[in-house]
Every structure is written in structure tokens, then in C-alpha cells.
Amino acid sequence: MLNADDYSGSDRTGYVLSGLQMVIDRMDRDASDESDLERLTLVLHREQEPNWQAFILGLLGEIHFRLGDLNDARENLTKSVTGFEHHMSSFDDVSFVFCQAAYRLGFISWESEEWELASSYLLRCLPHMQDVYINAPVFIGNIYSLLSSCFNHMGRLTEALAFSEAQAFVEERGCDSLESLVMDYTNLELIQKARSAYATLQDRCADWDHMDRARDFADRHKLGARPKGSRARPQD
């Protein structure tokens, strides 16, 4: 929820603040619809402060994304991320939406296989994400995972490994992050590390939904013995 003390925009009538509070409350309840887009458009016309304009554009982009309007989402999120003025003190009050907008725009670009563009947006969120997602480490892990994927696709394997290692730390060596480590160590020909990570993956994630995929990768690269009772999947 956005409190009155948090608002440092230009409007002194309360119109912008109350409009934003209504929209954010509905977003928190996953109840956003076209009426919220209309309300934010009206609020945007009233707001004159640059960082709060970018804040509103970020909300518009996120709601468009949730409603499945990817083109409008990308357009508004791009205006949002590029519209923030980081040198102004008001940025401190809206940095969380900057990070959220950069993350969402990075995800959209990643889904479109625009690896370099996606990584450029995701990297912009890094300095702020500990504050933004302090109670949601899964989002931090997602950002590291997406960055690792982007750098892998760009052939920048050392950077990819760095973010896989960060993901494994944040997610406390969850199954997805362990699989990423196995693959990234293998790509860099760090075979002993890959085997060790794969052994940990086997120990911790025997019932993981994607374990067959990990086993197939390990089999192809001769990373370790397959557990008793399991069989390699037939090739298509």
C-alpha cells in the first residue's frame, strides 16, 4: 500500500495519491482490469513530477502485462524505465517500481529471445532488488536465473556461471539452481565441479519434476552414475 508520507509527487489535492492507492490495492488483490488503466491514465495527466510519472507508467505496463496486452505492456514499461531521473531525491520513493518495471521488461524481452536487451534491463534492477524483494527471495533468484540464461545464449559463459552461483546461494541450493550450476560448470569444462554439483542435485532432488532432464544431461556428459532403478529415456 502507498501511504501519504511516501508520496513526493507534484499533486497537492490528493487526487493522484488516492487514485494510486486504489489501483495498487486492486493489484495486490490480483483484481486489476481496464478500469485501473483508465484511472492511471487520468492520474498520469495530473502528475507533473518526472519520477512519479515514470512510476505511473510502470504500473500501467504491469497491468497491461497481467491482462495479456504485451505490446502495450512493453511500450509503457520502456517509457517507465527510461523515464526515471536517478539524480533526483524523489527517486528514492519510487525505486521499487523502477526495479519491478526493469524486471518485467527484462522478462518480456527474455521470452522474445532478445538476450542482450533482456540482460540490460535485468542488470538495472540489481542494485535495488535487495530492498524491493527483501521478503520475496524467489524474485531475486528469478532475476539471477534469467541473467544466467541470457549470458549463456550470448556465449558469455563466465558471466552465466556467476549468476548461476548467485542463484544457488539465494535459493539455498534449490533444484533449478543446482541444475544450472551443473550445466554451467560443464559448459566451462569444470568437470569435477559439475560432477560434484550433480551429486548434490541427485541427493537433494530425487523427486524433482525435471530430474529426468538433468539425468539425461549428465548421461550425455558422463558426469556420474545413474541411481539404481532409473533408466535413461529413449531418444526420439
Secondary structure, 3 states (H helix, E strand, C coil): CCCHHHCCCCCCCCHHHHHHHHHHHHHHCCCCCHHHHHHHHHHHHHCCCHHHHHHHHHHHHHHHHHCCCHHHHHHHHHHHHHHCCCCCCCHHHHHHHHHHHHHHHHHHHHHCCCHHHHHHHHHHHHHHHHHHCCCCHHHHHHHHHHHHHHHHHCCCHHHHHHHHHHHHHHCCCCHHHHHHHHHHHHHCCCHHHHHHHHHHHHHHCCCCCCHHHHHHHHHHCCCCCCCCCCCCCCCC
